[in-house]
């Protein structure tokens, strides 16, 4: 028996998958090999007999005991899991974790802000371009031509003829030329800020007591800062004056220049905001933003002389648009300096007060300009749809510019202004056949480049350093090439181009 076991022992490693003949029934294991000292399950052999082998060996006189059924050890641990089942479960877990990470990446707060930010950018661009082009179209409209009175009859009788005399058409007159009235009308719509804020507050919270608490908190915040009623009204009058003057210069420049030129010049206010913030608010100095200021000023100079030196009308329009950009920068920086970090309720309340002051205090001035003939308004032919839609789009742009920061990042709001320039250029080219070439094109491009440079973060060199280090890190983590075999007879590496691996000269 010992000789048989010794002869069969080398085949133990191959009996886990025994060979089966074709058409034969699967054989049951009849030999059990166990080790009493080891906790593992018994080893089974299909040799036609059941044998139990202990750690001390097999006695010579022992005889094989036939076993009709496989032995089951209840005290032994469970058999190991199938490797195919384990790999399938691991792949399923990996898929689950990947799906979970993908869902978290899609539905994360940052992703939602980015998606909302692009929507806000599109809305700001559409509202800004729409309001500007509608106002420009109002200045281009004229009254329909009316037939002129017939010529007086001559004293001598004229020979009669069957041909009818052509009717002479009268001269067309401009329907609308009132930039101050436009500014006053659009500013009046700003009074909807606070009512819309209250309506949204009631819609989302639906609690009247919370509304009272919000109103008391707005008033209490001004009191804590030492702002009395007289100080508050004085500051609101100052902001109202800056607002009206800035918008008046913007609208007046539309009478002279194209929409794209005016919007590009107004986009330069971002560089002016940085300069004033650096001087007044003591913001951090960033060298690349100074370069942006230089580019914006160069673009303004090119646009000022794009039609030559003799045409002072273009120069005056560029000066007005650039002054509007500077006035907008002064308004924003002073608002930040005087009001400070204000809540949405305080901002909406201030805008509503500015609109009320504009409506009450500047109404006599609007009437004086109209009756004196300084501004022309043909009420019969006045395009009210253009004026109302332009005022609504201007209100939408201001609402997004002030309140969209609660839902997205501020950079998306600012991008809406600069993206409005190329969109307006496409519309000017298609509708008014405006050509962008020479100094005009160079000025617009320089202002847009300066705008993008202002958007650079203050620590932009750190981002560039991280990108460079990331590239080096990727190169280091790349798998190294396998070294070529070394010829131990000569000690030479086979990568040499002069010698072969054996050391002979090639």
Helices and strands as residue ranges (DSSP letters): H 2-9, G 12-14, E 31-33, E 43-45, H 83-106, H 109-140, E 176-177, H 179-188, G 189-191, H 192-205, H 208-224, H 229-254, H 259-267, H 269-279, H 287-304, H 312-338, H 344-361, H 363-371, E 376-377, H 384-403, G 404-406, H 410-431, H 439-454, H 460-477, E 486-487, E 492-493
